[in-house]
Amino acid sequence: MLVNTIYQMHHFTAPLCGTLFYMYVSQMLKMMYIENPFKHSSENMKSLCESCFRGFSIAHNALLSGFSGYICASLLKVVMEQGMVIKSVHFMSQPDIKNLILWFYLSKYYEYFDTFLLYMKGRNPIFLQKYHHVGAVICWHLCYIYDVDMIIYGTILNSGIHTVMYAYYLATLFKWDIRSMRMYITSGQMIQLATGVIMGAYYYRPPIESWENYSVILFFNVYIAGLMYMFGEFMVNNYWVKKNAVKEA
C-alpha cells in the first residue's frame, strides 16, 4: 500500500511535525480566544460563526464516535475469529489488520481538534488533555512502525471507550442532561488503561516479544502510568471534592 511505504520512509517526521503543529496552533488559539479574545463587530456575524462552530462540533464528535465504533467492531471480529493470540507480529503481519491500526493511529492527529475546539470555546485545556494527545500519537506511531502486536488489544480498548466518550460529547451538544455519565466514562478510561498496562507488561514479556518491541510496550506503559495518575487526580477533584463541597454548601 503506497501510504504505508511513504509513511515508513519518514518514520519520526510525522509525530515530530504533528507535535509541533499541535503546540503552535494551540498557542495561536490561546492568544486569539483566551488572552486577547476576538470580538465580532456585528451580531449577525457572531451568530453565523457560532452556528458554524456548533455544526463542526457535532460533525467532529459524530465522526470520531462512529469511526471508533467501526475500528472496535472490526478488531473484535478479528479476535473472535482468530482467538486471543499472544505472539510476536501475529496480527500486525496481516495487511488488513495493520491498515486498521494505521487509520486509527492517523485519527490520533485529527483528535488534536479536541483541544482546538476547547480553545475556540474560550476554555483553557488542562495539561492532562495535552499530554494525552501528544503521547497517544507517539505511542501509536511506535507500535505501528515496529509491528507491536499488543497494539491490537490496546486499540480495541481505546476505540471502545472513545466510541462512548464521543457519543457523550455529541449528546451534550443537543442539551441532553447526562452529566452523571461523566464519572462512569472516566472510570472506563481508567479500567482500559490499567488493562492495557497489565496485558502489555505481563503477556508480551520476552521471549514472547522481542526486547526491542517490549521496550516500546514499556515506553507505552510509562505514558499510561502518567495518564492514570492525572485521570485519578481529575476524578478526585471533579467528582468527589466538588460533590462533597456541594453537600456542605
C-alpha positions as CSV (number, residue, x, y, z in Angstrom):
1,M,0.0,0.0,0.0
2,L,1.5,3.4,-1.1
3,V,0.6,5.2,2.1
4,N,2.4,2.6,4.2
5,T,5.6,2.9,2.1
6,I,5.7,6.7,2.2
7,Y,4.9,6.7,5.9
8,Q,7.7,4.3,6.9
9,M,10.2,6.4,4.9
10,H,9.6,9.4,7.1
11,H,9.4,7.5,10.4
12,F,9.7,10.1,13.2
13,T,8.9,13.0,10.9
14,A,5.2,12.6,11.3
15,P,4.9,12.6,15.2
16,L,7.5,15.3,15.5
17,C,5.8,17.6,13.0
18,G,2.4,16.7,14.4
19,T,3.5,17.7,17.9
20,L,5.0,21.0,16.7
21,F,1.8,21.7,14.8
22,Y,-0.3,20.9,17.8
23,M,1.7,23.2,20.1
24,Y,1.8,26.0,17.6
25,V,-1.9,26.0,16.8
26,S,-2.8,25.7,20.5
27,Q,-0.7,28.7,21.3
28,M,-2.3,30.7,18.5
29,L,-5.8,29.8,19.5
30,K,-4.9,30.6,23.2
31,M,-3.9,34.1,22.1
32,M,-6.9,34.6,19.9
33,Y,-9.7,33.2,22.2
34,I,-8.3,33.5,25.8
35,E,-5.6,36.0,26.2
36,N,-6.9,38.5,23.7
37,P,-10.4,37.3,22.8
38,F,-11.6,38.3,19.4
39,K,-14.8,40.4,19.3
40,H,-17.2,40.3,16.3
41,S,-18.3,43.7,15.0
42,S,-21.8,42.5,14.2
43,E,-24.3,40.2,15.9
44,N,-25.1,38.6,12.6
45,M,-21.5,37.6,12.0
46,K,-21.3,36.3,15.6
47,S,-24.4,34.2,15.2
48,L,-23.1,32.8,11.9
49,C,-19.7,31.9,13.5
50,E,-21.5,30.2,16.4
51,S,-23.7,28.2,14.1
52,C,-20.7,27.1,12.1
53,F,-18.8,26.2,15.2
54,R,-21.7,24.1,16.6
55,G,-22.1,22.3,13.2
56,F,-18.5,21.4,13.1
57,S,-18.5,20.3,16.8
58,I,-21.5,18.0,16.0
59,A,-19.8,16.5,12.9
60,H,-16.5,16.1,14.8
61,N,-17.9,14.1,17.6
62,A,-20.2,12.1,15.4
63,L,-17.4,11.2,13.1
64,L,-15.0,10.1,15.9
65,S,-17.7,8.1,17.7
66,G,-18.7,6.3,14.5
67,F,-15.1,5.8,13.4
68,S,-14.0,4.4,16.8
69,G,-17.0,2.1,16.8
70,Y,-16.1,0.7,13.4
71,I,-12.5,0.1,14.4
72,C,-13.5,-1.5,17.7
73,A,-16.1,-3.8,16.0
74,S,-13.6,-4.7,13.2
75,L,-10.8,-5.7,15.5
76,L,-13.2,-7.5,17.9
77,K,-14.3,-9.6,14.9
78,V,-10.7,-10.5,14.1
79,V,-10.0,-11.6,17.7
80,M,-13.3,-13.6,17.8
81,E,-12.3,-15.4,14.5
82,Q,-8.6,-15.9,15.3
83,G,-8.7,-16.1,19.1
84,M,-6.7,-14.1,21.6
85,V,-3.3,-14.9,20.1
86,I,-0.3,-13.7,22.2
87,K,2.6,-13.9,19.8
88,S,5.1,-11.5,18.2
89,V,3.9,-10.0,14.9
90,H,0.9,-12.3,14.5
91,F,-1.8,-9.7,13.9
92,M,0.5,-7.0,12.5
93,S,1.7,-9.3,9.8
94,Q,-1.8,-9.3,8.3
95,P,-2.2,-6.3,5.9
96,D,-5.9,-5.7,6.5
97,I,-5.4,-5.6,10.3
98,K,-2.4,-3.4,10.1
99,N,-4.3,-1.0,7.9
100,L,-7.0,-0.7,10.6
101,I,-4.2,0.2,13.1
102,L,-2.8,2.7,10.6
103,W,-6.1,4.5,10.2
104,F,-6.8,4.5,14.0
105,Y,-3.3,5.9,14.5
106,L,-3.8,8.6,11.9
107,S,-7.0,9.6,13.7
108,K,-4.9,10.5,16.7
109,Y,-3.7,13.5,14.7
110,Y,-7.2,14.5,14.0
111,E,-8.1,14.3,17.7
112,Y,-6.0,17.4,18.1
113,F,-9.2,19.2,17.3
114,D,-10.5,18.2,20.7
115,T,-8.0,20.8,22.1
116,F,-8.5,23.3,19.4
117,L,-12.3,23.3,19.9
118,L,-11.9,23.9,23.6
119,Y,-9.7,27.0,22.9
120,M,-12.3,28.3,20.5
121,K,-14.9,27.9,23.2
122,G,-12.8,30.2,25.4
123,R,-11.6,27.4,27.7
124,N,-8.0,26.6,28.6
125,P,-7.5,22.8,28.3
126,I,-5.9,21.1,31.3
127,F,-2.4,19.6,31.0
128,L,-4.0,16.1,31.0
129,Q,-5.6,16.6,27.6
130,K,-2.4,18.0,26.1
131,Y,-0.3,15.1,27.5
132,H,-2.9,12.6,26.3
133,H,-3.0,13.8,22.7
134,V,0.8,14.2,22.2
135,G,1.6,10.9,23.9
136,A,-1.0,8.9,22.0
137,V,0.4,10.0,18.7
138,I,3.9,9.0,19.7
139,C,2.9,5.6,21.2
140,W,0.7,4.5,18.3
141,H,3.4,5.6,15.9
142,L,6.0,3.4,17.6
143,C,3.7,0.4,17.8
144,Y,2.7,0.8,14.1
145,I,6.3,1.2,12.9
146,Y,7.7,-1.7,14.9
147,D,4.7,-4.0,14.4
148,V,4.0,-4.4,18.2
149,D,1.1,-6.9,18.3
150,M,-0.1,-5.7,21.7
151,I,-1.4,-2.5,20.0
152,I,-4.3,-4.6,18.7
153,Y,-5.7,-5.1,22.2
154,G,-4.8,-1.5,23.1
155,T,-6.7,-0.2,20.1
156,I,-9.8,-2.3,20.9
157,L,-9.9,-0.9,24.4
158,N,-9.2,2.7,23.3
159,S,-11.6,2.7,20.4
160,G,-14.3,1.2,22.6
161,I,-14.1,3.8,25.2
162,H,-13.8,6.5,22.6
163,T,-17.0,5.3,20.9
164,V,-18.8,6.0,24.2
165,M,-16.9,9.2,25.1
166,Y,-17.5,11.0,21.8
167,A,-21.2,9.9,21.8
168,Y,-21.4,11.5,25.2
169,Y,-19.9,14.8,23.9
170,L,-22.3,14.6,20.9
171,A,-25.3,14.2,23.2
172,T,-24.3,17.2,25.3
173,L,-24.3,19.4,22.2
174,F,-28.0,18.6,21.9
175,K,-28.5,19.6,25.5
176,W,-29.1,16.1,26.8
177,D,-28.7,16.1,30.6
178,I,-26.4,13.1,31.0
179,R,-23.7,14.7,33.1
180,S,-24.0,11.8,35.6
181,M,-22.3,9.6,32.9
182,R,-19.1,11.6,33.1
183,M,-17.8,9.7,36.1
184,Y,-18.6,6.3,34.5
185,I,-16.8,7.3,31.3
186,T,-13.7,8.4,33.2
187,S,-13.8,5.2,35.3
188,G,-14.0,3.3,32.0
189,Q,-10.9,5.1,30.8
190,M,-9.0,4.2,33.9
191,I,-10.0,0.5,33.5
192,Q,-8.9,0.3,29.9
193,L,-5.6,1.9,30.8
194,A,-4.9,-0.5,33.6
195,T,-5.9,-3.4,31.5
196,G,-3.6,-2.4,28.7
197,V,-0.7,-1.9,31.1
198,I,-1.1,-5.4,32.7
199,M,-1.6,-7.2,29.3
200,G,1.4,-5.5,27.7
201,A,3.8,-5.9,30.6
202,Y,2.9,-9.4,31.5
203,Y,1.7,-11.3,28.5
204,Y,4.2,-9.9,26.0
205,R,7.3,-10.1,28.0
206,P,10.3,-11.7,26.2
207,P,10.8,-14.2,24.7
208,I,7.2,-13.9,23.5
209,E,8.0,-10.5,22.2
210,S,11.4,-9.2,21.1
211,W,13.3,-6.9,23.6
212,E,13.1,-4.1,21.0
213,N,9.3,-4.3,20.8
214,Y,9.0,-4.9,24.5
215,S,10.8,-1.6,25.1
216,V,8.1,0.1,23.1
217,I,5.5,-1.6,25.3
218,L,7.3,-0.4,28.4
219,F,7.5,3.2,27.0
220,F,3.8,3.0,26.3
221,N,3.2,1.8,29.9
222,V,5.2,4.7,31.3
223,Y,3.0,7.1,29.3
224,I,-0.1,5.3,30.5
225,A,1.1,5.5,34.1
226,G,1.2,9.3,33.7
227,L,-2.3,9.3,32.3
228,M,-3.6,7.1,35.1
229,Y,-2.2,9.5,37.7
230,M,-3.7,12.5,36.1
231,F,-7.0,10.8,35.4
232,G,-7.1,9.8,39.1
233,E,-6.4,13.3,40.2
234,F,-9.0,14.6,37.8
235,M,-11.6,12.2,39.2
236,V,-10.9,13.2,42.8
237,N,-11.0,16.9,42.1
238,N,-14.1,16.9,39.9
239,Y,-16.3,14.1,41.2
240,W,-15.5,13.7,44.9
241,V,-14.2,17.0,46.1
242,K,-16.8,19.0,44.2
243,K,-19.5,16.6,45.3
244,N,-18.6,17.0,48.9
245,A,-18.3,20.7,48.6
246,V,-21.9,20.9,47.2
247,K,-23.2,18.8,50.1
248,E,-21.5,21.1,52.6
249,A,-22.8,24.3,50.9
